[in-house]
Amino acid sequence: MALGPRLDLRQSQSLVMTPQLQQAIKLLALSNLELEAYLAEALEGNPLLDATPGDREPGDDEGGDEAPPSDGPPADTDLALSSEAGTADDLDVDFAEERFHHDSASDSVGLSGDGEGIDFDSFAGDDGTLYDHLLAQVGERFSGIEAMVAEQIVALIDEAGYLRADLAELAQRLGVPLALVEAVLAGVQSFDPSGVGGRDLAECIAIQAREADRYDPAMATMIAHLDLVAKGAFPQLKRICGVDDEDLADMIRELRGYDPKPGLRFGGTATQAVVPDLYVRQTAKGWAVEVNSGTLPRLLVNRRYYTELAKDAAAKSKAWLSEQLAGANWLVRALDQRQRTIVKVASEIVKQQEGFFLHGVAHMRPLTLRQVAEAIGMHESTVSRVTSNKYLSCARGLFELKYFFSSGISATEGDGAVSAEAVKSRIKAMIEAEDPKAILSDETIAQKLSAEGHDIARRTVVKYREAMGYGSSVQRRRQKALAG
């Protein structure tokens, strides 16, 4: 066989993802709030995109802003665009109609005439940080060198309100007597919130007890033996504190009223409410699934502006305008296809988990991404992207779409199975309803579930119990004894 270079022709197939297709896949995985930020950048970069249809002049043709068909080949409907994708007119709808879900003023953006919704964040007050709150009190209480020492102490207090520093080292570093640092610390410990500046839990609780005028010898002894309180060693506590059952119960009740981390009420970041991407409600004709359009701008292609710019534009400018027009057309269609895909996936989830929406988590079925994908004729990866970082609002609350997918627990009889979430709900109900004098062990819970038809091992009960934040039977016995 001769050795040497030669030319061969071969045929092969490969999947080539265009930049548009890659962006379409990215859009599918974004939540509504993330998509809003993405569209804001697109509006800044493309002059042919309009956020609202309110720029039309009277007498304009209703189809003037309609997105024309794209010149490029259609992509696969499972991933991005399809020949059935709607035009801009499909997106140009009246959001005030009754067929749309309105549960807040933000769902009616633009209906007030000013184009602005209600900014609920403006209603939230600014409590400031714990450091700022304490520093303001330093200026009211101290002056001179004492104020300087107090500022250093405040700077060393953590977010929970505890002083994590050695006073001797602080005094040496500042070059002041230790007695002065201790005296200033005593003043800082009288600041609001009560208990701030404590060096450990016992001192924090003791400060609050003194301010409540409840720091008598018996309470001081109990605070000094918080480890016995945690263990539920009540007979030993009664003997050490020299009190009877009634006084001990009263002291424990008082103890539970104190804040172990007084600083946490300050300095937290503003709570960011989760905005639902979908609404689900029951109607006379069945279940209605709607996309929360209140968080998305109403995007249209401004063809009138394109015509005006293209009249006297140079060849290079016309080529750039054509690229912008194609990009705008694609984005409008991609958004419409994204909405259709999300509604299609969510509708199938609602269909599969109808028992949950009607009767609660106890009737949840085991469900996988593959089941939903096969039911709606899409790829499993597409369903995974659709359900990522998206939330569904229904009469039972707000849930992430991933919540509805869980493994199944086999039944002891028959071929049926129940969702792991339903089993968790049953374990939670058992623990919360247990008698303080008869705490259920993990083995007992497993036996009860088996008697109800759920084939579940004790180690699985332990895993679910810990995932829900419940302690062992010993820990729960101590907690219920303290609560009693």
N, C-alpha and C positions, 0 to 999 in steps of 0.2 A: 504493500500500500504506500503510495507516494505521500511524502510529507511536504506541505507547503500551504500558503494562504489560499483561501477560496471564498466565494460569496454564496450564501444560502438564503433562501426565502422561507420564512416560517409564519404560520398563522397562530395567534394566541389571543386569549380573552383576558381582560383585566378590568378591575373596577377603578376608575379614575374619578376622584372627588374634586369637582371644581370649587373655586373659592366661594361661590354663591351657595353651593350645596353644604360646604363646611359651616358657613354662617347660619344657614337654615337649621342645621343640627344644633348649633349653639343656641339659637333662639328658642328651640324647643325645650331646652333644659333650664332656661331662666325663669325665675318667678316673676310675678307681675311688677314688683318693685325693682328688681334687677333689670327687667325689660324697659321700664320707664327711664332708667339712667342710660341704657343703651340707645333708646330712641332720642333722648335729649342730645346725645353726641351726633346722631345721624341728622337731626334737624339743623344742627349748627354747620355740618359739613356739606349739606345738599340744599341749595337754594330753591329747588323745585318741590320740596316737601313742605306741606302746611300742616300744622298741628290741629287746626279746627277748620270746618267748612264755612266759617263766618265771614271770610274775606270776599265772598262772591258779591258782585254788584247786582242790583235789581235788574231783571230781564236776562240774566245770564242763562245759557242753556244748561239744563240740569245735568247733562252728560259732559259738560265742558271739562270737569276735573276727573273724568273717568280714566282709569289707568288702561292704556292700550295693551293689546297682547304683546308679550315679550317676543323678541326675534330669536332668542336662544332656544335650544331644545328643552322640552319639559323634563324635569327631574322626576325621580321615582316618588310616588305619592306617599310612600311609607317614610320617607326621609325629609322631604321638603315640599316642592311645588307640584301641582298637578294641573291637568287641563281643566279640572272642575273648580279650580280656585276662583273665588268671587272677585268682582271688580271693586273699585273704590266706592261705587254706589251701594254695594252690599254693606259696606262699613258705615255709610252715611245714613244713620238711623236716628230716630228720636228716642233718646235715652230716658225721656220722661214718661214713656208709655207704660201702661200697667203691666205689660208682659215682662218688664224688667224688674229685678229685685231691688228695692230701695229700703235699706235699713239704717241709713245715716245720711246726713247732709252731703257727705262727700260723694254719694252716689248720684247727686244731682248737680255736678259741677257745670257751671255755665248757665243753669236755669235761672239764676238770680239776675243775670244780665251783665254782671261785671266780669264774668269769666274766671272768677276765683271761688274756690270752695272754702269751707270753714277750716282754719288752721287750729286744730285742737291742741297742738303743742304749745300754742301761745297761752293757753289757759293754765298750764302747769307752772307752779311757782318754783323759784330757784332757792332751795334751802341752803346752798353752799356746802363746802366741805367741812368735815369735823375740825380740821386744822384752822380754817377761817373762823369757825364758830368759837373755838377756844381762844384764838388769838384776840378776838374782839373783847373777850372777858378779861384777858390779861391787862389790856389797856385801862379797863375800869377798876381793876383790883390792885395792881402793882405799879410801882414807879422806880426809876433809878436802876440800881444793880439788881434788885429783886425782879424787876420786869425783864431784864436780860436773862436771868436764870430761868424765869417762868417760860420765856419764849423758847429756850433750849429744851426744856422739859416737854412743852407742847409739841415740838418738832419730833420728839422721840416716841410719841404716843401713836400706836398703830390704828388701823381703821376700825378695829373692834373696841377701842377705847382703853387698851392696856398700855402701861409704860414698860417697854422692853429695854431697860438700861440699868446699869449698875450705878447707884448714886455716888459711891466713892470715886469711881472713875470719872464721872461727870464733874464732881467737885474739883478733882485734880486737874482736869482739862481746862476748866473755867478759872482755876486759881482762886477759888472761894472756899470758905469753911464748909465742911460736910453738914454742920448744924443748919447753916443757911439754906442749903439745897433741900434738906428735909422739911424745914419750915415752909419754904415756897411750895414744895410738893403737897403739903397739907392744905395749902390754899387752893392749889389747882384741883385737888380732889373734891373741893366744895363747888366746883363749876357745874354748869348744866352741860350734858345730861348727868343725872345722878349715877355715881359709880365710876365715872371716868377717872383715869389716872391710877387705877388699881394695878398692882404688880402681879397679881394672880387672881384666880376666881374667888378665893376666900376674902381677900381684901376688897375686891369689887363689890361683893355681896354685903360685906360689913359696912362699907360706906353708905350703901343704900339703906341698910337697917338703922344706922345712926340718924340719917336724915328723916326716916319715918318714925323715929323715937321708939324703936322696937329692939334696940341693942342691949337687952338685959343679959345677966350672966348666963341664963339658960340658952338664949339665942346665940350668944358668943361661943358657948361650948359646942352647940350644934354646927355653927359655921366652921369652927376649927376641926370638925370631924365630918366634912362633906363626903369623905370616902365611905363612911358608914351609911350615910343617907343614900348614896348611889347603890350600895349593896342591899338596901332594905333591911338593915339590921336594927329593927325597931326596939326589941327588948334591950339590946345593949345601949342604944341611944337614950332610952328612958332611964336606965340606971346611971349613965354618965351625966345626963342633964338634970337628973333629979326631978322629973315631971311624971305625970300620969298619962294615960292614953288620950284623954281629951286635950290636955295641953300640948302633947306631942303632935296630935293631928292639926291643932291650930298653928303651931310653929311651922310645920311642913307646908301648910296652906299659905302662910305668910312667905315662906322661902320661895315657893313656886311663883309668887307674884313679882319677884325681882328680876331684873334684866341681866343675864350673864354676859351680854355683849352690847353695852349701851351705845357704843360708837357707831354701830351699823345703821342707825337711823339717819346718819349724815353721810355725805360724800359719795353716795352711790350714783352711778350714771343713770340718766333718764331712762325709764323703762320704755322699750320700743315695742309697741303693740304689734302683734302678728296680724297682717292684713290678709284676709282670705282671697284666694285666686278664683274660687268657685263657690256658688251658692246652690244648695240642693233643698228643694221643698216639695211637699206632697200636694198634688192637685187632684181634681176630680178625674182627670184622665191618666193619672199615674205620677211618676216622679219627673220633676222638671229640673234640669241641670243648666245653670247659666254661668257664664264667665263674668267676673267682676270687672266690668269695663270702666268703672269709676277711677281706677288707678292707672289707666292707660290713656294717652292722648289719642284723639281721633285723627288718624293720618290720611291725607289725601295728596294726590299729585297735582300741582298747579300747572296745567298745560297752557293756560293763558300767558303766564309769565314766561314759559319756555318759548312760545311763539313770538313774543315781543323781543326776547333776547336774541333769537335766532335770525331775525329779519336782517340786521345789519352786522352780524358777527362774521369774523374772519373764519377761514377754513379750520384753523386749529381750535378756535373757540367753539365752532359748531361741533367738532368732534368731542370736545370736552362736555358740551351740553348734552350731546347724545348719550355719553357715558352716564351722566348724572340722571338723565331721564330713564335710562334702562335700570339704573340702580334703584331709583325711586319706585318704578313699576314693580321691580322684583320684591322690594321690601314690603310694599302694600300687600302683594299677593302672599308673601311668606307669612305675614302676620295673620292674614285671614285663614291660611291653611293651618297655622299654629293653633288658632282658636278652635277650628273644627276638630283637629286631632285631640286636643285636650278634652273637649266636650265628649268626644267619642270614647276615649279611655275612661273618663269619669262616669259616663253613663253605664258602661259595662261593669265598673266597680259597684255602682249603686245597685245594678241588677243582681250581681253575684252576692252582695251583702245586704239584701233587702231585709233580712231578718234583724240585722243590727239597727237599721233605721226605724224599723217598726217596734222592736221589742227591747233593744239594748245589747250590750256587749256579750251577754250570756248566749245570744243566738248568732254570734259571729261564726262564719265558716272558715276553714282553712283555705287560703287562696295564694296563688303564686303568679309571678309575672307572666310565665308561659301560658297559664290558663287564659288570662285576659288577652294576651297577644294572639292566641289561636282563635279566640272567640270573635275578635274584630278584624282578623286578617292582617295583622301588623307584625313587625319583628319584635322580639323580646327586648332588644336594646332600646327601641323607640319607646316602648311602654315604660322602661326604666327611666329614660330621660324625662318623659312627661310627668312622672310621679315624684321627681326629685325637687325638693324645696318648694313644694306647692301645698296649699292648705285648702281644706273644704269646710264650709260652714253649713251646718244643718240645725235642726231643732234640738239635737242632742249636744251641740257644742261645736268647737273648732278642732279639726283633726288634720294631721298631715296625711297625704294620700298614701304614703308608705305604711301608715298605721293599719290599713285594711289588708295588708299582706302579712300572713303569719303561717307558721308551720302547723301541722295538724297533730292532734293526740288521738291515737287509735282507740276505738271503743272495745270494751271487753266482749261485747256481743254484737254480731253483725259486721258489716263492712263499713259502717259509717265512721266518721271522724269529727272531731270538734276542734275549733281554733284554739291555739295556745292562749290567745287573749281571753277567751271565754273561761279557760281553766284558771288563769290568773285572777279573773274576776271572782270565780267561785272560792279560790283560796283566800282572797281578800275578805269576802263576806264571812267565811268561817272564822278568820282571825278576829275580825271586828266584833263578831257576835259571841265570842267565847266567854265563858264564865271565869272571872278572876281567880276563883278557887279551883278551876279545872282547865288549866291552860293546855291547849292541844299540842302534842309533839308532832314533828314532821312525819313520823311513821303513822300516827293516828290520822293525820290529814290525808295521807296517801291511801290509807284503808277506806276512809269515807268517800274519797273520789272514786276509788275502785268499785265501791258499792253502788255509786251513782252511774256507773258504766264507763268511767274513764280509766284506761289502762296507763297508769302513771307510776313511776318509781319514786322512792323517797328522795333520791338525789335530785330529781327533777323538781320536786316540791321545794327543796332547799334553794335551788337556783332561782326559781320563780319568786319565792318569798324574799330572798335577798335583793333581787332586781326591783321589787316593789318597795324596798326600804324597811321591811319588818325584821325585827331581831329574832333571835332564837326563843324557844319556849322559856328558858331561864331569864333572859332579858325582858321578855314581855311580862313575866310574872312579877319582876321587880317594878317595872313601870306601872302596872295596874295596882300594885300594892301602894306605891307612892300616890297615885291618882286617888286611891280610896281614902 
